[in-house]
Amino acid sequence: MKSEIIEKIEQKTGIKDIVELLGTRLSGSELNSLLLDVFNQNLEGQSPALLLKQYERNRFVHPADADMIDLLRLELQVLESFQKLNFQPIELSPAAQLGSCSVMGPADQKKIVSATRNTEIMADATNSMALHIASLKKSGNNGPFNFCTVHRHTRGQQFKEKGYNAHFKIGCMVSSGKDTGSYQFECDNLLKHFIALDGILTTVFGAKNCRFKLLSREGYDNPGHLLEAAAGFLKKDKRLRQIICDASPSKNNYYKGIQFKMIVEIKGRDIEIADGGFVDWTQQLLQNKKERLLIAGFGFELLYKINNGLLAQ
C-alpha cells in the first residue's frame, strides 16, 4: 500500500508507480547518478541562513552530548582489554555497504539512513564486520576471526528521553569459524564473549553482579540440545557468576539457535546492557551451511552516560 507522501509525489510528477520505476527499472549506477544530480540541483543557490536552519532541525548531525576525551580514554581501555583476550580491534568506515542490515537480516531499510554511492550510514558494526570476514574468506583466508570495535552508530528511530540521541557509540565483537561438531564452536565462543564482556564491564565501567541470560531461538535442528550443551559448558567456568536459561524457543528472524542478554548493576540499577547471539550471515554470504558467526554488542556510550549522570532516571 502506497504512503500518502508517495501518492502526492506521483500526482506532482505525473509519473505513476514512481517507486517501482526508480527502485527496480533503473540500475544501481543509474539511480545513483540521478540522485546525485537531484541533490546538486536541490542545493544550488541555497543560502547559508537556510543551511543553518536545516542543521538546527536535523537530529542526525548534532555533536554527541558527551566529553570526547573521556570517551576516547574509555574506548582505548575497552579495545586494549579486547586485544588482551585475542580480539583484533578494527577501525571501520563511517559508511557501510547499502543493504548491510536489511539484506542479511530483518531490519527495515526505512530505519537506516541510506545514502548515495551504494552506501548507508553505519547502523550496526557487526554487519560490516561480517561482510569483511566473508570477503576475507572468499579470498582464501579462512580464519578463524575474532574482531572487535567501538563505533558510532546512527539509527532512524526517535528517542524522546533526555540523553538518548540518533547516534551513539556501541562496543561490538564478532567471532567466525566453522562447525566442528558437538556444538564446540558455539560453546567455546560463547565463553570467550562472556569472559570478555564480564571483564570489560567490571573493570572499565564498574559494573557489578553481571549475569547472562541464554534464550533458545529457532534456526538449529535442535535448539533445545544446543541450549542445554551451552549452558552446561558455561556453568562449569567459575569466572562466570550466573547463567540464566530460557528454554522455550521462540521465533526470531535475527538470531539462530541462541540469543543472549547481559544484565549488570550500575549505581544500584539493573540494566540490560549487552545483546548477542548466533546469526547466519556468513552462511548466506558464502553459501556454506558450515559457517558459524557469533556477534555481540554493548551500550558503550549508554554506560558512560549512566556513570556520569547524563540520563534521566
C-alpha positions as CSV (number, residue, x, y, z in Angstrom):
1,M,0.0,0.0,0.0
2,K,1.4,3.4,-1.0
3,S,2.1,6.0,1.6
4,E,0.4,9.4,1.4
5,I,3.7,11.2,0.5
6,I,4.3,8.8,-2.4
7,E,0.8,9.4,-3.8
8,K,1.5,13.2,-3.6
9,I,4.8,12.8,-5.4
10,E,3.1,10.7,-8.2
11,Q,0.5,13.5,-8.6
12,K,3.1,16.2,-8.7
13,T,5.3,14.5,-11.2
14,G,2.6,12.8,-13.2
15,I,4.6,9.5,-13.0
16,K,2.6,6.5,-11.8
17,D,4.4,3.8,-9.8
18,I,7.5,6.1,-9.4
19,V,9.0,4.0,-6.7
20,E,8.9,0.9,-8.8
21,L,10.4,2.8,-11.7
22,L,13.3,4.1,-9.7
23,G,13.8,1.1,-7.5
24,T,13.6,-1.8,-10.0
25,R,13.8,-0.5,-13.5
26,L,16.9,1.6,-13.0
27,S,20.3,0.1,-12.4
28,G,22.2,1.0,-9.3
29,S,24.6,3.3,-11.1
30,E,21.7,5.0,-13.0
31,L,19.8,5.6,-9.8
32,N,22.9,6.9,-8.1
33,S,23.6,9.3,-10.9
34,L,20.1,10.6,-10.8
35,L,20.2,11.2,-7.1
36,L,23.5,13.0,-7.3
37,D,22.0,15.4,-9.9
38,V,18.9,15.8,-7.8
39,F,20.8,16.7,-4.7
40,N,23.1,19.0,-6.7
41,Q,20.1,20.9,-8.1
42,N,18.3,21.0,-4.8
43,L,21.3,22.7,-3.1
44,E,22.0,25.1,-6.0
45,G,21.6,28.6,-4.7
46,Q,20.7,27.5,-1.2
47,S,21.6,30.3,1.3
48,P,23.9,29.8,4.4
49,A,21.0,31.0,6.5
50,L,18.7,28.2,5.3
51,L,21.6,25.7,5.7
52,L,21.8,26.8,9.4
53,K,18.1,26.4,9.9
54,Q,18.2,22.9,8.4
55,Y,21.1,22.0,10.6
56,E,19.3,23.1,13.7
57,R,16.3,20.8,12.8
58,N,18.3,17.8,11.8
59,R,18.8,15.4,14.8
60,F,21.2,13.2,12.9
61,V,24.0,15.8,12.6
62,H,24.5,17.4,16.1
63,P,27.6,16.5,18.2
64,A,27.3,13.9,20.9
65,D,26.5,15.3,24.4
66,A,29.5,13.6,26.0
67,D,33.1,14.5,26.8
68,M,35.1,13.5,23.8
69,I,38.4,12.9,25.7
70,D,36.6,10.8,28.3
71,L,35.0,8.7,25.6
72,L,38.3,8.2,23.8
73,R,40.0,7.2,27.1
74,L,37.3,4.6,27.7
75,E,37.4,3.4,24.1
76,L,41.1,2.8,24.3
77,Q,40.7,0.8,27.6
78,V,37.9,-1.3,26.0
79,L,39.9,-2.0,22.9
80,E,43.1,-2.9,24.8
81,S,41.1,-5.2,27.0
82,F,39.6,-6.9,24.0
83,Q,43.0,-7.2,22.4
84,K,44.4,-9.0,25.5
85,L,41.7,-11.6,25.0
86,N,42.7,-12.1,21.4
87,F,40.0,-10.0,19.8
88,Q,41.6,-7.9,17.0
89,P,40.4,-4.2,17.1
90,I,39.3,-3.0,13.7
91,E,38.6,0.6,12.6
92,L,35.6,0.5,10.3
93,S,34.5,3.1,7.8
94,P,31.7,5.5,8.9
95,A,29.9,4.3,5.8
96,A,28.5,0.8,5.3
97,Q,27.6,-1.1,2.2
98,L,24.0,-0.3,1.3
99,G,21.8,-3.1,2.5
100,S,24.2,-4.3,5.2
101,C,21.4,-4.6,7.7
102,S,18.3,-5.3,5.6
103,V,19.6,-7.9,3.1
104,M,21.2,-10.3,5.6
105,G,18.6,-9.7,8.4
106,P,15.1,-8.5,9.1
107,A,15.9,-4.8,9.5
108,D,13.7,-2.3,7.7
109,Q,15.7,-0.2,5.4
110,K,13.5,2.8,6.3
111,K,15.1,2.7,9.7
112,I,18.5,3.0,8.2
113,V,20.0,6.3,7.0
114,S,20.6,5.4,3.3
115,A,23.0,7.4,1.2
116,T,24.2,7.6,-2.4
117,R,27.2,5.8,-4.0
118,N,25.7,2.4,-2.8
119,T,26.2,3.2,0.9
120,E,24.4,3.8,4.1
121,I,25.5,5.4,7.4
122,M,26.7,2.8,9.8
123,A,23.8,1.4,11.8
124,D,25.4,-1.9,13.1
125,A,29.1,-2.6,13.0
126,T,28.6,-6.3,13.4
127,N,27.0,-6.5,9.9
128,S,30.0,-4.7,8.4
129,M,32.4,-7.0,10.2
130,A,30.5,-10.0,8.8
131,L,30.9,-8.6,5.3
132,H,34.6,-8.1,5.9
133,I,35.0,-11.6,7.2
134,A,33.1,-13.1,4.3
135,S,35.3,-11.1,1.8
136,L,38.5,-12.4,3.6
137,K,37.3,-16.0,3.4
138,K,36.3,-15.6,-0.2
139,S,39.9,-14.5,-1.0
140,G,41.2,-17.7,0.7
141,N,41.8,-16.6,4.3
142,N,39.7,-19.0,6.3
143,G,40.5,-17.6,9.8
144,P,39.2,-18.1,12.4
145,F,38.4,-14.4,13.0
146,N,37.8,-12.6,16.2
147,F,37.2,-8.9,15.6
148,C,36.1,-6.0,17.9
149,T,35.4,-2.3,17.6
150,V,33.9,0.7,19.3
151,H,31.9,2.6,16.7
152,R,29.5,5.4,16.5
153,H,26.2,4.1,15.1
154,T,23.4,6.2,13.5
155,R,19.8,4.9,13.6
156,G,16.5,6.2,12.4
157,Q,14.3,5.6,15.4
158,Q,13.1,8.5,17.6
159,F,14.2,8.8,21.2
160,K,12.2,11.1,23.5
161,E,14.1,10.5,26.7
162,K,16.8,13.1,27.7
163,G,20.3,11.8,26.9
164,Y,19.3,9.5,24.0
165,N,20.5,10.6,20.6
166,A,20.2,9.4,17.0
167,H,23.9,8.5,17.0
168,F,25.8,6.7,19.8
169,K,28.8,4.5,20.4
170,I,28.5,0.8,20.8
171,G,31.1,-1.8,21.7
172,C,31.0,-4.7,19.3
173,M,32.6,-8.1,18.8
174,V,32.3,-11.0,16.3
175,S,33.8,-14.5,16.2
176,S,33.7,-16.5,13.0
177,G,34.7,-20.1,12.3
178,K,33.3,-23.4,11.0
179,D,31.1,-26.0,12.6
180,T,33.3,-28.7,14.1
181,G,30.5,-30.9,15.6
182,S,29.1,-31.3,19.1
183,Y,28.4,-27.5,19.4
184,Q,32.1,-26.9,20.1
185,F,32.3,-23.6,18.2
186,E,29.2,-22.4,19.9
187,C,30.3,-23.3,23.4
188,D,33.9,-22.1,23.1
189,N,32.9,-18.7,21.6
190,L,30.1,-18.0,23.9
191,L,32.5,-18.5,26.8
192,K,35.0,-16.2,25.1
193,H,32.5,-13.5,24.6
194,F,31.1,-13.8,28.1
195,I,34.5,-13.6,29.7
196,A,35.4,-10.5,27.6
197,L,32.1,-8.7,28.4
198,D,32.2,-9.6,32.1
199,G,35.8,-8.4,32.4
200,I,35.4,-5.2,30.4
201,L,32.2,-4.1,32.0
202,T,33.5,-4.8,35.5
203,T,37.0,-3.2,35.2
204,V,36.3,-0.4,32.8
205,F,32.8,0.7,33.7
206,G,32.5,-0.5,37.3
207,A,29.6,-2.9,36.7
208,K,28.6,-5.3,39.4
209,N,26.5,-8.5,39.6
210,C,27.0,-9.5,36.0
211,R,24.5,-12.1,34.7
212,F,24.0,-13.7,31.4
213,K,20.6,-14.9,30.1
214,L,20.5,-17.6,27.3
215,L,17.4,-17.6,25.2
216,S,16.6,-20.5,22.9
217,R,15.9,-19.4,19.3
218,E,14.9,-21.3,16.2
219,G,17.3,-21.9,13.3
220,Y,19.1,-25.0,14.6
221,D,17.9,-28.6,14.1
222,N,17.5,-29.0,17.8
223,P,17.8,-25.6,19.7
224,G,17.0,-27.3,23.0
225,H,20.1,-29.6,22.8
226,L,22.2,-26.6,21.8
227,L,20.9,-24.5,24.8
228,E,21.5,-27.5,27.2
229,A,25.0,-28.1,25.9
230,A,26.0,-24.4,26.0
231,A,24.5,-23.8,29.5
232,G,26.2,-26.9,30.9
233,F,29.6,-25.8,29.4
234,L,29.3,-22.2,30.6
235,K,28.2,-23.1,34.2
236,K,31.4,-25.1,34.6
237,D,33.6,-22.0,34.3
238,K,33.9,-20.4,37.7
239,R,34.7,-16.9,36.2
240,L,31.0,-16.6,35.3
241,R,28.8,-15.8,38.2
242,Q,25.3,-16.5,36.9
243,I,23.9,-18.1,33.8
244,I,20.1,-18.0,33.4
245,C,18.3,-20.1,30.8
246,D,15.0,-19.6,28.9
247,A,14.5,-22.9,27.2
248,S,11.2,-22.1,25.5
249,P,12.2,-21.5,21.8
250,S,10.5,-18.5,20.2
251,K,10.5,-17.2,16.6
252,N,13.3,-14.7,16.0
253,N,14.3,-13.8,12.5
254,Y,17.6,-12.3,13.7
255,Y,19.3,-14.8,16.0
256,K,19.7,-18.5,15.3
257,G,19.8,-21.2,18.0
258,I,20.8,-19.0,20.9
259,Q,20.4,-15.3,21.7
260,F,22.0,-13.9,24.9
261,K,21.5,-10.9,27.1
262,M,23.7,-9.4,29.7
263,I,22.3,-7.8,32.8
264,V,24.5,-5.7,35.1
265,E,24.2,-3.5,38.2
266,I,25.3,0.1,37.7
267,K,24.9,2.6,40.5
268,G,22.3,0.4,42.1
269,R,20.3,-0.1,38.9
270,D,19.8,-3.3,37.0
271,I,20.4,-2.6,33.3
272,E,20.2,-4.9,30.3
273,I,23.4,-3.7,28.7
274,A,24.5,-6.3,26.1
275,D,22.9,-8.4,23.5
276,G,24.2,-11.1,21.1
277,G,23.9,-14.5,19.6
278,F,24.5,-16.6,16.6
279,V,23.5,-15.4,13.1
280,D,23.6,-17.0,9.7
281,W,25.1,-14.0,7.8
282,T,28.3,-15.7,6.7
283,Q,26.3,-18.8,5.8
284,Q,24.2,-16.6,3.5
285,L,27.2,-14.6,2.1
286,L,29.3,-17.6,1.4
287,Q,26.6,-20.1,0.7
288,N,28.1,-22.6,3.2
289,K,26.0,-24.1,6.0
290,K,29.1,-25.0,7.9
291,E,29.9,-21.3,8.6
292,R,29.4,-20.1,12.1
293,L,29.2,-16.5,13.4
294,L,28.7,-15.1,16.9
295,I,28.0,-11.4,17.4
296,A,27.7,-9.2,20.5
297,G,27.2,-5.5,21.3
298,F,27.0,-3.5,24.4
299,G,25.9,0.1,25.2
300,F,29.3,1.8,25.4
301,E,28.1,5.4,25.4
302,L,25.0,4.4,27.5
303,L,27.3,3.1,30.3
304,Y,29.3,6.3,30.1
305,K,26.2,8.5,30.4
306,I,24.8,6.4,33.3
307,N,28.1,6.6,35.2
308,N,28.2,10.4,34.7
309,G,24.5,11.2,35.5
310,L,23.7,12.2,31.9
311,L,20.4,10.2,31.6
312,A,17.0,10.9,33.1
313,Q,16.3,8.5,36.0
